[in-house]
Amino acid sequence: MAQAINAGLDLEMPGLNKWRTFEQVGRCIAAKEVGAYTIKQRAKKVLELVQRCAKEAPEVRGVDLLPLARCQIHNQ
């Protein structure tokens, strides 16, 4: 997992976190396999993706999509 994060993997596929839970990432950071700077860079890339998507879909700006996402996850 640390290798994937260090190589630039920003996201898992949609669904439940199987491979990168908060605890697993925390252990990688504690073991110094992944640095805080790397985590910040991965988060920055995700936020940049969200911003690009929001520009292309102005109709969803300001809409809380979390309930819909939870519904889709539970229906799988």
JOKAWO-V306709 format. One record per pair of residues at least 6 apart in sequence whose C-alpha atoms are under 8 Angstrom apart, sorted by sequence separation. I is the first residue (numbers start at 1). J is the second residue. D is the distance in Angstrom with one decimal. If there is no record, write none. Layout:
# JOKAWO-V306709
i=I j=J d=D
i=I j=J d=D
This chain:
# JOKAWO-V306709
i=28 j=34 d=5.6
i=29 j=35 d=5.9
i=54 j=60 d=7.2
i=29 j=36 d=7.0
i=54 j=61 d=6.2
i=12 j=20 d=7.9
i=1 j=19 d=7.3
i=1 j=20 d=7.2
i=2 j=25 d=7.8
i=2 j=28 d=6.3
i=6 j=34 d=6.6
i=5 j=34 d=7.4
i=2 j=33 d=6.0
i=2 j=34 d=5.9
i=6 j=38 d=6.7
i=10 j=42 d=5.2
i=5 j=38 d=7.7
i=9 j=42 d=7.3
i=10 j=43 d=7.2
i=5 j=39 d=7.8
i=8 j=42 d=6.9
i=10 j=45 d=7.0
i=11 j=46 d=7.5
i=10 j=46 d=6.5
i=5 j=42 d=7.6
i=16 j=73 d=7.5
i=15 j=73 d=5.8
